[in-house]
Structure formats: structure tokens, C-alpha cells
Amino acid sequence: MTYPEFLNENPSAGELALEDRTALRRVAGLSTELTDVSEVEYRQLRLERVVLVGVWTEGSAADADASLAELAALAETAGSEVLEGVIQRRDKPDPATYIGSGKAAELREVVLATGADTVICDGELSPAQLNALEKVVKVKVIDRTALILDIFAQHATSREGKAQVSLAQMEYMLPRLRGWGESMSRQAGGRAGGAGGGVGTRGPGETKIETDRRRIRERMAKLRRDIKDMKKIRDTQRSGRRRSEVPSVAIVGYTNAGKSSLLNALTGAGVLVENALFATLEPTTRRGQFDDGRPFVLTDTVGFVRHLPTQLVEAFRSTLEEVVDADLLVHVVDGSDVNPLAQINAVRQVINDVVAEYGVTAPPELLVVNKTDAASGLMLAQLRRPLPDAVFVSARTGDGLDRLRSRMAELVVPTDATVDVTIPYERGDLVARLHSDGRVDATEHTERGTRIKARVPVALAAGLSEFATY
């Protein structure tokens, strides 16, 4: 068999062909035409006209194109105009310039031809890689992590959300500060300013970059204290919900999968729904009711994304605790996405990391394939085989929501029970507790005492067994 015939029989083997490994392949169809460009807080940059760069190390060409298309959507969300997207096939990113010195020079030509002022790389670059690539392309270089952090900074509205984003940005920025040695000195070291200092006493002192690092560390310490204080408030709210024994359901999923739309459809909440990445940054909790009358609380959480920056996972720990403490995870998947299974894996990876950190067992998961109205019948049929237990819904049209409510009620173990008790009149404390901790359906005054039919927590129902009405 000749080599071309072998490639035809084994298309995956051709993905490592020499021409693929050396080519800087342009990806068509990524250009956007945004005119409203937002100011970027991180590094005081303006992401305006950008070229995207990806390194294809594993998977198929379609996977590489999808990853760069997602980067284009992220850049658009940040307020950029995407001019061009290029991908290089490599075993691993170049340790010096991410795409290699030769390809970096070719990238410079692409930048000149398009008039771009920023290059965004589809990965997290080291400080040395950022610096080296900027020297070659001679425009600003941003990596995927900095781009996501900037989107979070633009969308955060609450005090806690802003503090979490600021902390994540500073953790990312600290090792990437760049200075120029002695020319940045702010003060003389030792006794250099006085007479008679002597040899060895006239050091450069604290440089500008050292001052910046010290101030950032001080600011980070203050932000951690503030977030810790705000975490106490969130813990108090969460513990209050646990004491009431109302089941807690957390909606998780990839960014822009339709989690907020599903929250609105299930509870009638009016939270922001926007066709944009990371439209939700603060968890929103609303109360709902199962078909059997049991109440529950539903929490809309921050969307995940492939290669979610570790700084964000750390900073948003208090938000992710909503996932750990939930009785059920409703995992929403965008059924109209080109690769929904990859989204599922990315979300599960983040959840597993959070659960492992807290040393607890992951809550049960209910997969919900959303946006069935926007997906083709063939695509949905292809998803039903690998996801046999998933519920297919459309939060926009309401299709499948009844089935979803039913499945949620089945998976959430009831924490209350129905009781029919007659409480002696001298036990008014028990009557008060039934009203405060349960839901009273009927009350009747009899010769023996107050007869009450109610739904109460299981623990309280066990304590009332001696007063059961027969």
C-alpha cells in the first residue's frame, strides 16, 4: 500500500503529515464586525482588531477549528473585531514563542496584512512566551486566560463578583509584571544618599517592579479578607436553606448553554438572559415547586468553559460551593452546539476538581439537553445514544419542561413527610413548630386537641409519631 493510500485508509494518521505540521493554516469564517469596542481594564489594553492563534496538539481538525471559533466568540464578547484566525499543527506549543520562531515571523506578516493591533493565543502563555512573541509580532499579545478574566471584569456587577475578579486578575498579573532593571529604581539602597556610605552600600534599592509587586500583594491580601467576610454571609444564607430542609438544586453547565433561561422557565424568575458568554457571574437563587407540592430552591451558577483559568476557580470558590452543597445538579447542555459532548466533559472536569478539593461526594447529576428548538433532528438523534438518561427540553418554547420537573422530583429524595396528628392543647409549642417548620394543610379543634394535617421535615415527623391520628 502506498503512503497516500494509507492516509486514505487511515485519515487520523494524515493529521500528523509533514505539511500539516509545518503549515500555519488560516481558519475561514471567524471575522466579526463589531463597532462597539469596550475598554479593557487588564493591563490597560484595548482589544480592538485582533488575530487569533491556535496550536493544534491533539484531536481532529474539526476540534481545533471549534476551539478557535470559541476563542473568536470570547474575543467578540470582550468587544473585539476578529480579523483572522490561524492554527499551527504541533506536538506541543513552542516553549519560547508558543508557535515557533519561524511561524511567529509569518504571524507578523499576517498582522501587517490585516492591520491588527492585538494577537490572542488559544492557550495560557508563560510570561516569557508572551514577552518573546510580542517582540516578534510587535503588537500586544493576549492569552486565553487574560481574555476570559477581562470578560469577567466587564460583566461583574456585585461587590463580591468584582472582588473575586480583581483577585483573579492580580494573581494572573503578578508573575507577568515586567520591569527594566536599575533604570526603574525608585530609591537608593543602604546609605547611598548620604556621605561616607562606602563601597558596597550604594545598591539600587527597591525598583519600580518590586514596588508594584508589593502593592499588588497587599491588595490581594485585602481582597482575600473581603471575600472571606462576604463568604460568611453566603454561608449563613446557605445554612438557613439547609435548616429548612428545602431541597437545593444547582444548575451547572457550559457558558451560554441556556442555564438562566431554564431557571426562568422553571421558577418564573426574571433574571438576565442574554445570548453571550458569561452573562451570569453571580449565582441567583429562586424558589420553585415540584408537581407533588414539595418546595425546592434552584440556583443558577457561573458557566464553565474549556480551560477555565485556575485563578477564576480559586477566586470563585464561594460561588462553586453552591455546587458542592446541592442535592441535585441539573447539568445543562447546548444541544445546538457543534460538539456538546466536549462541553459535558469540560464541565464535569471542573466539578470533579471542586468536589475533590472539598473531599465530598459529587451530588447526583441530571443531564438536560437544551435548545432543542435550535438543533436539527439528526443532531438530537445522535445525542440520544450517548446520553440515554438525558432530558431534552427547550427553555424558550417550554417543550419537555414537564418531563424535566418530573425527573427532578424523582431524583431529589423527599426531605419531608405528610402527617396527620392530634396535638394536646397543652402542647402549644408543637403546634407552633408545625406551623414554623412545615406546611399546614388543614386544622381542626377536637376534644382531644388540635388535629393538624401537614407536610413537615422527616425528623419532625418521627418525633410526632406518638400523636398520630388513627
LUMNUNU-709197 format. One record per residue (C-alpha): residue number from 1; chain; x, y, z. Coordinates in nm, 4 decimals. Example, Ala and Ser with C-alpha at 12.3 -4.5 7.8 and 13.67 -1.06 7.14 Angstrom:
PT  pos  unit        px        py        pz
PT    1     A    1.2300   -0.4500    0.7800
PT    2     A    1.3670   -0.1060    0.7140
***
This chain:
PT  pos  unit        px        py        pz
PT    1     A    0.0000    0.0000    0.0000
PT    2     A    0.1389    0.3388   -0.0949
PT    3     A    0.1599    0.6214    0.1588
PT    4     A   -0.1304    0.8213    0.0018
PT    5     A   -0.3431    0.5039    0.0039
PT    6     A   -0.2507    0.4507    0.3694
PT    7     A   -0.3629    0.8029    0.4511
PT    8     A   -0.6932    0.7453    0.2741
PT    9     A   -0.7492    0.4286    0.4758
PT   10     A   -0.6283    0.5948    0.7975
PT   11     A   -0.7330    0.9625    0.7906
PT   12     A   -0.6205    1.0176    1.1508
PT   13     A   -0.2668    0.9252    1.0559
PT   14     A   -0.2645    1.2020    0.7969
PT   15     A   -0.3210    1.4622    1.0643
PT   16     A    0.0447    1.4371    1.1543
PT   17     A    0.1610    1.4686    0.7962
PT   18     A    0.4578    1.6951    0.7369
PT   19     A    0.2599    1.9618    0.5557
PT   20     A    0.0120    1.9865    0.8435
PT   21     A    0.2890    2.0105    1.0983
PT   22     A    0.4647    2.2933    0.9192
PT   23     A    0.1686    2.4897    0.7895
PT   24     A    0.0153    2.7901    0.9588
PT   25     A   -0.3386    2.7163    0.8430
PT   26     A   -0.5891    3.0006    0.8268
PT   27     A   -0.9402    2.9343    0.9558
PT   28     A   -1.2130    3.0954    0.7495
PT   29     A   -1.5356    3.2392    0.8810
PT   30     A   -1.4115    3.3845    1.2092
PT   31     A   -1.4317    3.7515    1.1171
PT   32     A   -1.6711    3.9646    1.3193
PT   33     A   -1.7856    4.3177    1.2508
PT   34     A   -1.8238    4.4727    1.5936
PT   35     A   -1.8142    4.8505    1.6172
PT   36     A   -1.8698    4.8887    1.9916
PT   37     A   -1.5246    4.8236    2.1398
PT   38     A   -1.5055    4.8159    2.5189
PT   39     A   -1.2191    4.9393    2.7314
PT   40     A   -1.0205    4.6536    2.8777
PT   41     A   -0.9178    4.7024    3.2372
PT   42     A   -0.6490    4.4358    3.2456
PT   43     A   -0.3103    4.5852    3.1533
PT   44     A   -0.4982    4.8952    3.0311
PT   45     A   -0.5368    4.7422    2.6859
PT   46     A   -0.7974    4.7980    2.4186
PT   47     A   -0.8871    4.4769    2.2391
PT   48     A   -0.9869    4.6188    1.9031
PT   49     A   -0.8674    4.4471    1.5869
PT   50     A   -0.7350    4.1028    1.6677
PT   51     A   -0.5790    3.7985    1.5075
PT   52     A   -0.6354    3.4631    1.6756
PT   53     A   -0.3634    3.1990    1.7022
PT   54     A   -0.4139    2.8352    1.7991
PT   55     A   -0.1818    2.5376    1.8374
PT   56     A   -0.3414    2.2082    1.7347
PT   57     A   -0.1816    1.9390    1.9524
PT   58     A   -0.4499    1.6699    1.9710
PT   59     A   -0.7898    1.5757    1.8377
PT   60     A   -0.9216    1.6294    1.4876
PT   61     A   -0.9039    1.9351    1.2647
PT   62     A   -1.2716    1.9985    1.3421
PT   63     A   -1.1919    2.0092    1.7145
PT   64     A   -0.9138    2.2606    1.6527
PT   65     A   -1.1445    2.4773    1.4407
PT   66     A   -1.4174    2.4597    1.7083
PT   67     A   -1.1721    2.5682    1.9774
PT   68     A   -1.0640    2.8685    1.7715
PT   69     A   -1.4277    2.9517    1.6935
PT   70     A   -1.4946    2.9553    2.0682
PT   71     A   -1.1965    3.1873    2.1149
PT   72     A   -1.3484    3.4141    1.8490
PT   73     A   -1.6758    3.4197    2.0455
PT   74     A   -1.4840    3.5071    2.3625
PT   75     A   -1.2988    3.7867    2.1826
PT   76     A   -1.6280    3.9181    2.0439
PT   77     A   -1.7794    3.9136    2.3926
PT   78     A   -1.4841    4.1230    2.5125
PT   79     A   -1.5588    4.3786    2.2413
PT   80     A   -1.3104    4.2833    1.9700
PT   81     A   -1.3216    4.2681    1.5939
PT   82     A   -1.1747    3.9374    1.4794
PT   83     A   -0.9840    3.9806    1.1547
PT   84     A   -0.8107    3.6468    1.1082
PT   85     A   -0.7583    3.3101    1.2718
PT   86     A   -0.4585    3.0845    1.2190
PT   87     A   -0.3739    2.7375    1.3518
PT   88     A   -0.0416    2.5558    1.3592
PT   89     A   -0.0100    2.1770    1.3923
PT   90     A    0.2486    2.0828    1.6561
PT   91     A    0.3111    1.8079    1.9103
PT   92     A    0.3150    2.0743    2.1818
PT   93     A    0.3374    2.4550    2.1978
PT   94     A    0.6821    2.6009    2.1445
PT   95     A    0.8330    2.6793    2.4875
PT   96     A    0.9813    3.0066    2.3601
PT   97     A    0.7226    3.1724    2.1363
PT   98     A    0.4210    2.9349    2.1529
PT   99     A    0.4171    2.8752    1.7740
PT  100     A    0.7892    2.8674    1.6945
PT  101     A    1.0154    3.1462    1.5723
PT  102     A    0.9531    3.0838    1.2015
PT  103     A    0.5776    3.0795    1.2394
PT  104     A    0.5964    3.3842    1.4664
PT  105     A    0.7608    3.5694    1.1774
PT  106     A    0.4798    3.4537    0.9465
PT  107     A    0.2292    3.5719    1.2073
PT  108     A    0.3940    3.9126    1.1943
PT  109     A    0.3184    3.9250    0.8214
PT  110     A   -0.0466    3.8346    0.8909
PT  111     A   -0.0648    4.1153    1.1475
PT  112     A    0.0769    4.3641    0.8983
PT  113     A   -0.1573    4.2477    0.6213
PT  114     A   -0.4705    4.2734    0.8356
PT  115     A   -0.3795    4.5840    1.0328
PT  116     A   -0.4368    4.4072    1.3633
PT  117     A   -0.3192    4.5624    1.6887
PT  118     A   -0.3589    4.2559    1.9116
PT  119     A   -0.2816    3.8839    1.8913
PT  120     A   -0.4862    3.6454    2.1082
PT  121     A   -0.3446    3.2969    2.1684
PT  122     A   -0.5722    2.9999    2.2360
PT  123     A   -0.3929    2.8837    2.5493
PT  124     A   -0.2245    3.0116    2.8620
PT  125     A    0.1184    3.1525    2.7817
PT  126     A    0.4028    3.1877    3.0265
PT  127     A    0.5413    3.5361    3.0929
PT  128     A    0.8463    3.4510    2.8823
PT  129     A    0.6317    3.3329    2.5898
PT  130     A    0.4215    3.6494    2.5993
PT  131     A    0.7292    3.8689    2.6036
PT  132     A    0.9088    3.6785    2.3259
PT  133     A    0.6064    3.6666    2.0955
PT  134     A    0.5360    4.0371    2.1449
PT  135     A    0.8922    4.1186    2.0412
PT  136     A    0.8426    3.9293    1.7140
PT  137     A    0.4911    4.0373    1.6148
PT  138     A    0.5403    4.3903    1.7555
PT  139     A    0.1801    4.4200    1.8779
PT  140     A    0.0088    4.3343    2.2042
PT  141     A   -0.0194    3.9617    2.2786
PT  142     A   -0.3004    3.8298    2.4990
PT  143     A   -0.3629    3.4698    2.6000
PT  144     A   -0.6939    3.2924    2.6557
PT  145     A   -0.6743    3.3328    3.0327
PT  146     A   -0.6320    3.7113    3.0172
PT  147     A   -0.9227    3.7327    2.7716
PT  148     A   -1.1598    3.5376    2.9996
PT  149     A   -1.0513    3.7426    3.3001
PT  150     A   -1.1285    4.0601    3.1082
PT  151     A   -1.4777    3.9351    3.0168
PT  152     A   -1.5431    3.8600    3.3830
PT  153     A   -1.4193    4.2075    3.4770
PT  154     A   -1.6608    4.3676    3.2303
PT  155     A   -1.9624    4.1641    3.3449
PT  156     A   -1.9158    4.1546    3.7230
PT  157     A   -2.1730    4.3762    3.8941
PT  158     A   -2.1972    4.2727    4.2602
PT  159     A   -1.9406    4.3668    4.5207
PT  160     A   -1.8430    4.0042    4.5694
PT  161     A   -1.8165    3.9387    4.1972
PT  162     A   -1.5933    4.2416    4.1422
PT  163     A   -1.3688    4.1418    4.4323
PT  164     A   -1.3377    3.7849    4.3013
PT  165     A   -1.2482    3.9025    3.9513
PT  166     A   -0.9966    4.1561    4.0825
PT  167     A   -0.8256    3.8878    4.2897
PT  168     A   -0.8094    3.6519    3.9911
PT  169     A   -0.6643    3.9246    3.7695
PT  170     A   -0.3962    4.0137    4.0231
PT  171     A   -0.2982    3.6500    4.0705
PT  172     A   -0.2567    3.6256    3.6948
PT  173     A   -0.0789    3.9598    3.6596
PT  174     A    0.1729    3.9259    3.9445
PT  175     A    0.4224    3.6925    3.7711
PT  176     A    0.3767    3.8794    3.4422
PT  177     A    0.4892    4.2235    3.5564
PT  178     A    0.7806    4.3451    3.3540
PT  179     A    1.0453    4.5949    3.4596
PT  180     A    1.3657    4.7379    3.3225
PT  181     A    1.6157    4.6727    3.5987
PT  182     A    1.8121    4.9570    3.7500
PT  183     A    1.6507    5.2212    3.5299
PT  184     A    1.3337    5.1690    3.7283
PT  185     A    1.4965    5.2301    4.0683
PT  186     A    1.2900    5.4480    4.2972
PT  187     A    1.5334    5.4973    4.5835
PT  188     A    1.8939    5.4353    4.6748
PT  189     A    1.9693    5.1355    4.8895
PT  190     A    2.1575    5.1464    5.2163
PT  191     A    2.3247    5.4841    5.2791
PT  192     A    2.3835    5.5658    4.9140
PT  193     A    2.2176    5.9042    4.9533
PT  194     A    2.4482    6.0115    5.2356
PT  195     A    2.8141    6.0779    5.2582
PT  196     A    3.0592    5.8147    5.3653
PT  197     A    2.8453    5.5233    5.2621
PT  198     A    3.1430    5.3297    5.1444
PT  199     A    3.1878    5.0552    4.8915
PT  200     A    2.9010    4.8059    4.8787
PT  201     A    2.6447    5.0349    5.0431
PT  202     A    2.5139    5.2042    4.7280
PT  203     A    2.2686    4.9411    4.5980
PT  204     A    1.9878    5.0202    4.3581
PT  205     A    1.7232    4.9938    4.6330
PT  206     A    1.3642    4.8967    4.5634
PT  207     A    1.2875    4.9020    4.1929
PT  208     A    0.9602    5.0086    4.0385
PT  209     A    0.8618    4.6484    3.9628
PT  210     A    0.9352    4.5449    4.3223
PT  211     A    0.7152    4.8276    4.4476
PT  212     A    0.4351    4.7206    4.2137
PT  213     A    0.4602    4.3595    4.3282
PT  214     A    0.4495    4.4601    4.6935
PT  215     A    0.1433    4.6778    4.6391
PT  216     A   -0.0329    4.4025    4.4434
PT  217     A    0.0355    4.1510    4.7212
PT  218     A   -0.1037    4.3935    4.9776
PT  219     A   -0.4130    4.4485    4.7628
PT  220     A   -0.4561    4.0722    4.7143
PT  221     A   -0.4391    4.0162    5.0895
PT  222     A   -0.7121    4.2757    5.1436
PT  223     A   -0.9311    4.1231    4.8723
PT  224     A   -0.8966    3.7780    5.0276
PT  225     A   -1.0102    3.9201    5.3631
PT  226     A   -1.3069    4.0934    5.1979
PT  227     A   -1.4093    3.7784    5.0090
PT  228     A   -1.3797    3.5757    5.3280
PT  229     A   -1.6168    3.8178    5.5035
PT  230     A   -1.8634    3.8032    5.2133
PT  231     A   -1.8367    3.4239    5.2162
PT  232     A   -1.9698    3.4233    5.5738
PT  233     A   -2.2873    3.5944    5.4531
PT  234     A   -2.3305    3.3390    5.1735
PT  235     A   -2.2657    3.0533    5.4179
PT  236     A   -2.5310    3.1931    5.6524
PT  237     A   -2.7851    3.2070    5.3698
PT  238     A   -2.6978    2.8541    5.2591
PT  239     A   -2.7121    2.7123    5.6124
PT  240     A   -3.0539    2.8742    5.6548
PT  241     A   -3.1773    2.6890    5.3471
PT  242     A   -3.0323    2.3619    5.4795
PT  243     A   -3.2041    2.4076    5.8173
PT  244     A   -3.5376    2.4471    5.6439
PT  245     A   -3.4639    2.1124    5.4733
PT  246     A   -3.5797    2.2508    5.1404
PT  247     A   -3.4006    2.0585    4.8609
PT  248     A   -3.1310    2.2561    4.6810
PT  249     A   -3.0869    2.2164    4.3049
PT  250     A   -2.7920    2.3787    4.1241
PT  251     A   -2.7960    2.4483    3.7517
PT  252     A   -2.4499    2.3943    3.6040
PT  253     A   -2.3253    2.3831    3.2502
PT  254     A   -2.1149    2.5375    2.9786
PT  255     A   -2.1324    2.9104    2.9287
PT  256     A   -2.4266    3.0196    2.7098
PT  257     A   -2.5940    2.6777    2.7353
PT  258     A   -2.9206    2.8387    2.8467
PT  259     A   -2.8980    2.7962    3.2253
PT  260     A   -3.0588    3.1311    3.3084
PT  261     A   -3.3373    3.0672    3.0567
PT  262     A   -3.4060    2.7334    3.2245
PT  263     A   -3.4135    2.8996    3.5672
PT  264     A   -3.6727    3.1449    3.4390
PT  265     A   -3.8799    2.8691    3.2799
PT  266     A   -3.8840    2.6528    3.5940
PT  267     A   -3.9401    2.9202    3.8582
PT  268     A   -4.0806    3.2227    3.6758
PT  269     A   -3.7752    3.4275    3.7763
PT  270     A   -3.6851    3.7308    3.5685
PT  271     A   -3.3062    3.7006    3.5662
PT  272     A   -3.0970    3.8358    3.2802
PT  273     A   -3.1000    3.6189    2.9704
PT  274     A   -2.8517    3.7159    2.7017
PT  275     A   -2.7021    3.5341    2.4053
PT  276     A   -2.3476    3.5999    2.5235
PT  277     A   -2.0712    3.4149    2.7002
PT  278     A   -2.0571    3.4590    3.0801
PT  279     A   -2.3742    3.6668    3.1027
PT  280     A   -2.4177    3.5248    3.4551
PT  281     A   -2.1357    3.5798    3.7053
PT  282     A   -2.3230    3.5869    4.0371
PT  283     A   -2.5329    3.2903    4.1482
PT  284     A   -2.9064    3.3568    4.1524
PT  285     A   -3.1351    3.1505    4.3771
PT  286     A   -3.5103    3.1234    4.3247
PT  287     A   -3.7799    2.9117    4.4867
PT  288     A   -3.9792    2.6556    4.2894
PT  289     A   -4.2227    2.3714    4.3480
PT  290     A   -4.2328    2.0111    4.2320
PT  291     A   -4.5528    1.8652    4.0901
PT  292     A   -4.6167    1.6883    4.4209
PT  293     A   -4.6154    2.0227    4.6031
PT  294     A   -4.2706    1.9945    4.7575
PT  295     A   -4.0764    2.3229    4.7506
PT  296     A   -3.7183    2.3463    4.6284
PT  297     A   -3.4597    2.6172    4.5647
PT  298     A   -3.2922    2.6452    4.2252
PT  299     A   -2.9557    2.8190    4.1883
PT  300     A   -2.8158    2.9470    3.8591
PT  301     A   -2.4338    2.9268    3.8707
PT  302     A   -2.1452    3.0695    3.6697
PT  303     A   -2.0970    2.8988    3.3339
PT  304     A   -1.7873    2.6908    3.2715
PT  305     A   -1.5640    2.6848    2.9689
PT  306     A   -1.2816    2.4690    2.8396
PT  307     A   -0.9515    2.5506    3.0106
PT  308     A   -1.1196    2.7662    3.2742
PT  309     A   -0.8381    2.9713    3.4345
PT  310     A   -0.7254    2.8280    3.7670
PT  311     A   -0.7265    3.1812    3.9094
PT  312     A   -1.1011    3.2019    3.8488
PT  313     A   -1.1692    2.8635    4.0075
PT  314     A   -0.9815    2.9808    4.3152
PT  315     A   -1.1431    3.3243    4.3313
PT  316     A   -1.4958    3.1941    4.2689
PT  317     A   -1.4661    2.9224    4.5316
PT  318     A   -1.7561    3.0582    4.7375
PT  319     A   -1.9734    3.0549    4.4269
PT  320     A   -1.8739    2.6995    4.3369
PT  321     A   -1.9660    2.5859    4.6877
PT  322     A   -2.3267    2.6084    4.5705
PT  323     A   -2.2432    2.3087    4.3516
PT  324     A   -2.0874    2.1101    4.6367
PT  325     A   -2.3826    2.1623    4.8725
PT  326     A   -2.6579    2.0902    4.6194
PT  327     A   -2.8879    1.7897    4.6475
PT  328     A   -2.9038    1.7653    4.2677
PT  329     A   -2.7042    1.9064    3.9765
PT  330     A   -2.9043    1.9940    3.6668
PT  331     A   -2.6314    1.9832    3.4015
PT  332     A   -2.7486    2.1907    3.1046
PT  333     A   -2.6003    2.1167    2.7616
PT  334     A   -2.6417    2.3229    2.4448
PT  335     A   -2.7952    2.0741    2.2014
PT  336     A   -2.7288    2.3062    1.9072
PT  337     A   -2.3535    2.3262    1.9720
PT  338     A   -2.1179    2.1609    1.7251
PT  339     A   -1.9620    1.9460    1.9982
PT  340     A   -2.1901    1.9162    2.3013
PT  341     A   -2.0087    1.6077    2.4354
PT  342     A   -1.6896    1.8130    2.4706
PT  343     A   -1.8875    2.0691    2.6699
PT  344     A   -2.0093    1.7952    2.9043
PT  345     A   -1.6554    1.6708    2.9636
PT  346     A   -1.5266    2.0227    3.0322
PT  347     A   -1.7992    2.0914    3.2898
PT  348     A   -1.7543    1.7556    3.4614
PT  349     A   -1.3805    1.8168    3.4867
PT  350     A   -1.4348    2.1439    3.6752
PT  351     A   -1.6971    1.9854    3.9022
PT  352     A   -1.4668    1.6923    3.9804
PT  353     A   -1.1848    1.9314    4.0692
PT  354     A   -1.4091    2.1302    4.3044
PT  355     A   -1.5555    1.8193    4.4673
PT  356     A   -1.2094    1.6659    4.5128
PT  357     A   -1.0856    1.9853    4.6770
PT  358     A   -1.3615    1.9712    4.9366
PT  359     A   -1.3291    1.5963    4.9855
PT  360     A   -1.7015    1.5277    4.9370
PT  361     A   -1.9103    1.3102    4.7084
PT  362     A   -2.0485    1.4763    4.3986
PT  363     A   -2.4261    1.5307    4.4050
PT  364     A   -2.6363    1.3258    4.1603
PT  365     A   -2.6443    1.4695    3.8087
PT  366     A   -2.9360    1.5126    3.5704
PT  367     A   -2.8301    1.5884    3.2134
PT  368     A   -3.0573    1.8321    3.0310
PT  369     A   -3.0072    1.8907    2.6594
PT  370     A   -3.1389    2.2420    2.5994
PT  371     A   -3.2151    2.4419    2.2824
PT  372     A   -3.3850    2.1506    2.1062
PT  373     A   -3.5740    2.4092    1.9007
PT  374     A   -3.2444    2.5291    1.7520
PT  375     A   -3.0890    2.1851    1.6935
PT  376     A   -3.1542    1.9627    1.3952
PT  377     A   -3.3397    1.6349    1.4327
PT  378     A   -3.0309    1.4444    1.3186
PT  379     A   -2.8133    1.6139    1.5809
PT  380     A   -3.0606    1.5323    1.8584
PT  381     A   -3.0867    1.1714    1.7403
PT  382     A   -2.7089    1.1418    1.7537
PT  383     A   -2.7091    1.2725    2.1116
PT  384     A   -2.9738    1.0327    2.2399
PT  385     A   -2.7470    0.7303    2.2009
PT  386     A   -2.4538    0.8504    2.4207
PT  387     A   -2.6933    1.0316    2.6575
PT  388     A   -2.9784    0.7835    2.7143
PT  389     A   -3.0800    0.9303    3.0525
PT  390     A   -3.0796    1.2945    2.9422
PT  391     A   -3.3951    1.5049    2.9275
PT  392     A   -3.4367    1.7016    2.6040
PT  393     A   -3.6002    2.0421    2.6517
PT  394     A   -3.6357    2.3869    2.5047
PT  395     A   -3.6395    2.6564    2.7701
PT  396     A   -3.7558    2.9055    2.5071
PT  397     A   -4.0616    2.7133    2.3873
PT  398     A   -4.1297    2.5131    2.7044
PT  399     A   -4.1080    2.1790    2.5276
PT  400     A   -4.0034    1.8978    2.7664
PT  401     A   -4.0221    2.1054    3.0850
PT  402     A   -4.2935    1.8843    3.2389
PT  403     A   -4.0743    1.5793    3.1905
PT  404     A   -3.7818    1.7696    3.3445
PT  405     A   -3.9817    1.8649    3.6558
PT  406     A   -4.0897    1.5034    3.6954
PT  407     A   -3.7313    1.3728    3.6706
PT  408     A   -3.6069    1.6350    3.9172
PT  409     A   -3.8737    1.5282    4.1691
PT  410     A   -3.7717    1.1628    4.1275
PT  411     A   -3.4027    1.2321    4.1867
PT  412     A   -3.4431    1.4643    4.4847
PT  413     A   -3.5121    1.2412    4.7847
PT  414     A   -3.8094    1.3818    4.9789
PT  415     A   -3.6978    1.5517    5.2979
PT  416     A   -4.0474    1.5935    5.4337
PT  417     A   -4.3407    1.3683    5.5135
PT  418     A   -4.7163    1.4004    5.5423
PT  419     A   -4.8520    1.3788    5.8988
PT  420     A   -5.1997    1.3655    6.0477
PT  421     A   -5.1592    1.4326    6.4199
PT  422     A   -5.3725    1.5428    6.7122
PT  423     A   -5.1700    1.7643    6.9456
PT  424     A   -5.2920    1.8064    7.3055
PT  425     A   -5.3891    2.1619    7.3870
PT  426     A   -5.1153    2.1871    7.6493
PT  427     A   -4.8509    2.1258    7.3759
PT  428     A   -4.8879    2.4566    7.2022
PT  429     A   -4.5114    2.4509    7.1358
PT  430     A   -4.5575    2.1587    6.8957
PT  431     A   -4.8404    2.3354    6.7152
PT  432     A   -4.6173    2.6415    6.6723
PT  433     A   -4.3345    2.4255    6.5396
PT  434     A   -4.5654    2.2579    6.2881
PT  435     A   -4.6574    2.5999    6.1548
PT  436     A   -4.2996    2.7300    6.1509
PT  437     A   -4.1167    2.4248    6.0106
PT  438     A   -4.3881    2.2615    5.7999
PT  439     A   -4.6694    2.3424    5.5628
PT  440     A   -5.0086    2.3065    5.7346
PT  441     A   -5.2847    2.1905    5.5016
PT  442     A   -5.5772    2.1614    5.7489
PT  443     A   -5.6507    2.2384    6.1153
PT  444     A   -5.9376    2.1110    6.3284
PT  445     A   -6.0075    2.1564    6.7016
PT  446     A   -6.1353    1.8374    6.8681
PT  447     A   -6.1992    1.7161    7.2219
PT  448     A   -5.8543    1.5531    7.2383
PT  449     A   -5.6654    1.8526    7.0975
PT  450     A   -5.5750    2.0257    6.7730
PT  451     A   -5.5812    1.7940    6.4725
PT  452     A   -5.3364    1.9055    6.2060
PT  453     A   -5.2639    1.7677    5.8597
PT  454     A   -4.9322    1.8965    5.7309
PT  455     A   -4.6083    1.8265    5.5465
PT  456     A   -4.3131    1.8514    5.7826
PT  457     A   -3.9428    1.7565    5.7798
PT  458     A   -3.8803    1.3840    5.8217
PT  459     A   -3.7061    1.4343    6.1563
PT  460     A   -4.0017    1.6276    6.2949
PT  461     A   -4.2464    1.3687    6.1598
PT  462     A   -4.0637    1.0955    6.3523
PT  463     A   -4.0917    1.2963    6.6749
PT  464     A   -4.4666    1.3386    6.6268
PT  465     A   -4.5439    0.9686    6.5788
PT  466     A   -4.6956    0.9350    6.9247
PT  467     A   -4.9592    1.1972    6.8373
PT  468     A   -5.0670    1.0295    6.5122
PT  469     A   -5.4412    1.0352    6.4479
PT  470     A   -5.5963    0.6919    6.3951
***
